[in-house]
Amino acid sequence: MLVWRAWPSCSWPHGRPKKLKLRWRFPASRLMVGAMAYRIVLTSDRATMTDYSGADWLGFLLCLPYRLVPRYVLARALAPPIGADRDGRAKLAPYALRKLEASLYASGFREEEVAIVPPEALDRAVGPDTVILGLHVLDPLGLAPVSHTLRSLAGGGPSCTELLFLNLMRVLRPLKARYGFKLVVGGPGTWQLRPFREKLGIDCLVHGEGELVFPELCRMALEGRDLPPEVDGGSVPVEKIPAIRDPSRTGLVQITRGCPRRCQFCSPTMFNFRSMPLDMVLAEAEVNVRAGFKHIGLITEDGLLYGAKGIKVNPRAVISLARGLKGLGAKAGFCHLSFSTVVAAKEVLAEWAHTFGYDVEPELPQVGLETGS
C-alpha cells in the first residue's frame, strides 16, 4: 500500500484532488529500483492502458464521476491492469503507443532501447539509463465531450479518467525527480494540460500526430538538448506511418485518420483525411489475430469512407477491406459510422454485414449521446 501525499497546488478544473490511496503490485521498497531501465519508456494511465475486461464500451463508463463508481469495479472491471513481462514490457498496449513504438524502430532506435510499460511496472523499466518518458493522454482532466456529457447527466464531479491520470502523475513525479528523464506528453488530451504543464513537470507537450516529431524529440533528449515546451506534429503523410509490430489493446487497427466533412465543432477535422494502405491494415490485423484476437476493431471516424475521396463512398475499397480481413479468419467492425454515409451506402454496408455474418447475428449499434452519431 502506497499513499502519495505531495501534490502541487494549482487551479484544477474540478477542484484540488484529494489524497488517494493507490494499490500497486510491488512493495514500496522497490519503487525506485529500476531493475531493467530502458532509455525510452512509453506509458499511459489506466484509463487507456487496459483492455476494459474485453469490452471496449466499458471504457465510456470511465467518463462518469468517480464518486459513483466503486473502487473495486473501477480497478477490476472497468480498467483492469494489463500484464507485463519480467522486464516490464506490456503484453498489450494502446494502439497510439504501438504506433509510436513502430515509429521509433523505423527511425533507427533498437528494440532493447524502447519499451511500452504499464503504470504498475514502471519500477522495473525506469532507472538511471532512462532519458525520456513518453506519456499518452486521452482525457486527463475529464474535459472531453463524453466526460462532459456523462458528468453533467450524473450531477458533476471529477471523472474516473481524471482520477487515473492524477494517480499516474503521483508515481511519475518522484521517478522523474530521482532519475531526471524528460517527460513528453502527447495524445488527443494534451490541450487540457496546457495551463498545468510546468506544475506537472511536463517538459514538452506534443499536439497533433507523433510519428515524425517524437523520434526527433528522443534524439534531442539523448543528445542532452533542451526540448521545446510545446510542439505541433501536424498530419503525418501515409507513406511515413509505420505498421505496428506487436498486438494492440482489444485488437484495434486504424483504417483512416481525420475526417473529410470539415465540421467546425469537431476535432478530427483538424487533420487531413487519409486512408491507410490495405496491405498495412491487413498486416496489423494479422499481428492481432496471431495474438489470439477473434475480432478486429477498426479505428475510424467513418468506416464506410475508407478509400474515399472526399465524402463519396468507394465501394470497391470497403469491400476489398472486408474480404481481406475475412481471409485472416477474424470478424471486424467499425468503431464509428455516420448516419449520412450509412444512408448513402446501404448496399455497401449490407455486403459488409454479409461478409462477417452480421446479417445472421446482428449487433446493436451504440449511439453517441453528445453528437447523435
C-alpha positions in Angstrom: 0.0 0.0 0.0 1.4 3.4 -1.0 0.0 6.8 -0.2 1.2 9.8 -2.2 0.5 13.0 -0.3 2.7 15.6 -2.0 0.9 17.4 -4.9 1.3 20.8 -6.3 -1.2 23.5 -5.6 -2.9 24.6 -8.8 -6.3 25.5 -10.1 -7.7 22.2 -11.2 -10.9 22.3 -13.3 -12.9 20.2 -10.8 -11.1 21.3 -7.6 -7.9 20.2 -5.9 -7.6 16.4 -5.9 -8.0 14.6 -2.6 -5.2 12.4 -1.1 -5.9 9.0 -2.6 -4.6 5.6 -1.6 -3.1 3.7 -4.5 -2.7 -0.1 -4.6 0.2 -1.4 -6.6 1.5 -4.9 -7.0 5.1 -4.1 -5.9 6.3 -3.2 -2.4 7.3 0.4 -1.7 10.9 -0.6 -1.2 11.1 -1.4 -5.0 9.6 1.8 -6.2 12.9 3.4 -7.2 14.9 0.4 -8.2 14.7 0.4 -12.0 15.9 -3.1 -12.4 15.7 -3.1 -16.2 15.9 0.5 -17.3 15.1 1.4 -20.9 16.4 4.6 -22.5 12.9 5.4 -23.9 9.8 4.4 -22.0 6.2 4.8 -23.3 3.2 4.6 -21.0 -0.3 5.9 -20.3 -2.6 5.9 -17.3 -5.0 3.1 -16.6 -7.9 4.8 -18.4 -6.2 3.7 -21.6 -3.6 1.1 -20.5 -6.3 -1.5 -20.0 -8.4 -3.9 -22.1 -11.7 -2.9 -20.4 -12.3 -6.6 -19.5 -12.5 -7.3 -23.2 -15.4 -4.9 -23.8 -14.4 -1.6 -25.3 -17.7 0.1 -24.5 -16.9 -0.2 -20.8 -14.3 2.5 -21.4 -17.1 5.1 -21.7 -18.1 4.4 -18.1 -14.7 5.8 -17.0 -16.0 9.2 -18.0 -18.5 9.0 -15.1 -17.8 10.9 -11.9 -15.6 8.6 -9.8 -17.8 9.2 -6.8 -20.3 7.0 -8.5 -18.0 4.1 -9.3 -17.0 1.7 -6.6 -13.2 1.4 -6.4 -13.2 -2.3 -6.9 -15.4 -2.0 -10.0 -13.0 0.6 -11.4 -9.9 -1.4 -10.7 -11.1 -4.8 -11.7 -13.9 -4.4 -14.3 -13.7 -1.0 -16.0 -9.9 -0.6 -16.0 -8.1 -3.8 -15.0 -4.3 -3.8 -15.4 -2.6 -5.0 -18.5 0.0 -7.7 -17.8 3.7 -7.2 -18.3 6.7 -9.5 -18.7 9.5 -9.8 -16.2 11.3 -6.7 -17.7 8.2 -4.5 -17.5 7.1 -4.6 -21.2 3.3 -4.5 -21.7 1.9 -7.6 -23.3 -0.8 -5.4 -24.9 -0.8 -1.7 -25.4 -2.9 1.2 -26.6 -2.8 1.5 -30.4 -1.3 5.0 -30.2 1.6 3.8 -28.2 2.2 0.9 -30.6 2.4 3.4 -33.4 4.9 5.5 -31.6 6.9 2.3 -30.8 6.9 1.4 -34.5 8.0 4.9 -35.5 11.0 4.7 -33.1 12.0 1.4 -34.7 11.6 2.9 -38.2 13.8 5.8 -37.1 16.7 3.6 -36.1 16.2 3.0 -32.4 16.8 -0.5 -31.2 14.3 -2.8 -29.6 16.3 -3.0 -26.4 16.2 0.8 -26.0 12.4 1.1 -26.2 9.6 -0.3 -24.1 5.9 0.3 -23.6 5.3 -0.1 -19.9 2.0 -0.3 -17.9 1.9 2.0 -14.8 2.2 -0.9 -12.4 5.6 -2.0 -14.0 7.3 1.4 -14.2 9.6 0.4 -11.3 11.0 -2.4 -13.5 11.5 -0.2 -16.6 12.6 3.3 -15.4 16.0 3.9 -14.0 19.3 5.8 -14.3 19.5 5.0 -18.0 16.1 6.3 -18.8 16.4 9.6 -20.8 12.8 10.2 -22.0 9.4 9.0 -21.0 6.5 9.4 -23.4 3.1 9.7 -21.9 -0.1 9.2 -23.9 -3.2 11.1 -22.7 -6.8 10.8 -24.0 -8.9 12.7 -21.4 -6.6 13.5 -18.5 -8.8 16.1 -16.8 -12.2 14.8 -17.8 -13.0 17.7 -20.2 -13.6 15.6 -23.4 -17.2 15.6 -24.8 -18.1 12.2 -23.5 -16.9 13.0 -20.0 -18.6 16.4 -20.1 -21.9 14.8 -21.1 -21.9 12.0 -18.6 -20.7 14.2 -15.7 -23.4 16.7 -16.5 -26.1 14.0 -16.6 -24.7 12.4 -13.3 -24.6 15.6 -11.3 -21.0 16.7 -11.8 -17.7 15.9 -10.1 -14.2 14.7 -11.3 -14.3 11.8 -13.8 -12.6 8.4 -13.4 -10.3 9.4 -16.2 -9.0 12.4 -14.2 -8.5 10.2 -11.1 -6.5 7.7 -13.0 -4.3 10.4 -14.7 -3.6 12.0 -11.4 -2.8 8.6 -9.9 -0.2 8.1 -12.6 1.3 11.5 -12.1 1.8 10.8 -8.4 4.0 7.9 -9.4 5.9 9.7 -12.2 6.8 12.8 -10.2 9.2 11.0 -7.7 10.6 8.9 -10.5 11.4 12.0 -12.6 12.9 13.7 -9.6 15.2 10.8 -8.9 16.3 9.9 -12.5 15.9 13.3 -14.3 14.3 12.0 -17.5 12.4 14.2 -19.9 8.6 13.9 -19.7 6.9 14.3 -23.1 3.1 14.1 -23.2 1.1 13.6 -26.4 -2.3 12.4 -27.5 -5.8 13.9 -28.0 -5.9 15.3 -24.5 -2.8 17.5 -24.4 -4.9 20.7 -24.8 -6.3 20.0 -21.3 -2.8 20.2 -19.7 -1.6 23.4 -21.2 -2.3 25.5 -18.0 -0.6 22.9 -15.8 2.4 21.9 -17.9 5.1 23.3 -15.6 3.4 22.4 -12.3 3.0 18.8 -13.6 6.7 18.7 -14.5 6.0 18.2 -18.2 8.9 19.1 -20.4 7.1 19.0 -23.7 3.5 18.8 -24.9 3.1 17.2 -28.4 -0.1 18.3 -30.2 -1.2 16.5 -33.3 0.4 13.3 -34.6 3.6 12.0 -33.2 5.2 9.5 -35.7 7.6 12.1 -37.1 8.2 14.5 -34.2 8.5 12.1 -31.3 11.6 10.3 -32.6 13.2 13.7 -33.1 12.4 14.7 -29.6 14.0 11.5 -28.4 17.2 12.3 -30.3 17.3 15.8 -28.8 16.9 14.3 -25.3 19.6 11.7 -25.9 21.9 14.4 -27.1 21.3 16.5 -24.0 19.4 19.3 -25.8 16.5 21.2 -24.3 13.1 20.3 -25.5 10.6 22.9 -26.7 7.7 23.4 -24.2 5.1 22.6 -27.0 5.4 21.2 -30.5 2.8 20.5 -33.2 3.2 17.2 -35.0 0.7 18.1 -37.7 -0.6 15.4 -40.1 1.8 12.7 -41.0 1.8 11.5 -44.6 0.5 8.0 -45.0 3.8 6.7 -46.5 5.6 7.8 -43.3 3.3 6.0 -40.9 4.8 2.6 -40.0 2.8 -0.6 -39.2 2.7 -1.8 -35.6 4.8 -4.9 -34.8 3.1 -6.1 -31.6 -0.5 -6.6 -30.6 -2.7 -3.6 -29.7 -5.2 -3.5 -26.9 -8.5 -5.2 -27.8 -7.2 -5.9 -31.4 -7.6 -2.4 -32.7 -6.3 -1.4 -36.1 -6.6 2.1 -37.7 -8.0 2.4 -41.3 -8.5 6.1 -41.6 -7.3 9.4 -40.0 -9.1 12.7 -40.0 -12.5 13.4 -41.5 -13.4 15.0 -44.8 -16.6 16.6 -43.6 -14.8 19.5 -42.0 -17.4 20.2 -39.3 -16.1 23.2 -37.4 -17.1 21.9 -34.0 -15.3 18.6 -34.4 -11.6 18.0 -33.6 -10.9 15.1 -36.1 -11.4 17.6 -39.0 -8.2 19.3 -37.8 -6.2 16.6 -39.6 -6.1 15.7 -43.2 -8.3 12.8 -44.2 -6.2 9.7 -45.1 -6.9 6.0 -45.6 -4.3 3.6 -44.6 -3.0 1.2 -47.3 -4.8 -2.1 -47.4 -1.6 -4.1 -47.1 -0.7 -2.3 -43.9 -4.2 -2.7 -42.4 -4.1 -6.4 -43.1 -0.6 -6.8 -41.7 -1.6 -5.1 -38.5 -4.7 -7.1 -38.2 -2.7 -10.3 -38.7 -0.5 -9.2 -35.8 -3.5 -9.1 -33.6 -5.0 -12.3 -34.9 -1.8 -14.1 -34.2 -2.1 -12.8 -30.6 -5.4 -14.5 -30.2 -7.9 -11.8 -31.1 -11.0 -13.1 -33.0 -12.5 -9.6 -33.6 -10.6 -6.6 -35.1 -11.9 -3.2 -34.2 -11.3 -0.7 -37.0 -10.4 2.8 -35.8 -12.0 5.4 -38.0 -14.3 8.4 -37.8 -16.5 6.9 -40.5 -15.7 3.4 -41.7 -17.6 3.5 -44.9 -15.4 6.3 -46.1 -12.3 4.0 -46.2 -10.6 4.6 -49.5 -12.9 7.5 -50.4 -12.0 10.8 -51.9 -13.9 13.4 -50.0 -17.3 12.1 -48.8 -18.1 9.9 -51.8 -18.0 6.3 -50.7 -15.6 3.9 -52.5 -17.5 0.6 -52.5 -14.6 -1.4 -54.0 -12.1 -0.2 -51.3 -14.6 -1.0 -48.5 -15.5 -4.5 -49.9 -11.8 -5.3 -50.5 -11.1 -4.4 -46.9 -13.9 -6.7 -45.7 -12.7 -9.6 -47.8 -9.1 -9.2 -46.8 -10.0 -9.2 -43.1 -12.3 -12.1 -43.5 -9.4 -14.0 -45.1 -7.5 -13.7 -41.8 -10.2 -15.7 -40.0 -11.5 -12.8 -37.9 -14.6 -10.7 -37.7 -14.3 -7.0 -38.0 -16.3 -3.9 -37.2 -16.0 -0.1 -37.4 -15.5 2.0 -34.3 -17.5 4.8 -35.9 -20.1 5.3 -38.7 -22.1 8.3 -39.6 -25.8 8.2 -40.3 -25.4 10.1 -43.6 -22.9 7.6 -45.0 -24.9 4.6 -44.0 -28.0 6.1 -45.8 -25.9 6.8 -48.9 -24.2 3.4 -49.0 -26.8 0.9 -47.8 -25.7 -1.8 -50.3 -22.0 -1.5 -49.2 -23.0 -1.9 -45.6 -25.2 -4.8 -46.4 -22.2 -6.5 -48.2 -20.0 -5.8 -45.2 -22.6 -7.3 -42.8 -23.0 -10.4 -45.1 -19.2 -10.9 -45.2 -18.9 -11.2 -41.5 -22.2 -12.8 -40.7 -23.8 -9.7 -39.1 -26.9 -10.2 -41.3 -27.5 -13.5 -39.4 -26.2 -12.4 -36.0 -26.6 -8.6 -35.8 -25.0 -6.5 -33.2 -26.7 -3.4 -31.7 -25.1 0.0 -32.5 -24.1 2.5 -29.8 -25.4 6.0 -30.5 -23.2 8.9 -29.3 -25.3 11.0 -26.9 -23.0 14.0 -27.2 -23.2 14.1 -31.0 -26.2 12.0 -32.0 -24.0 9.9 -34.3 
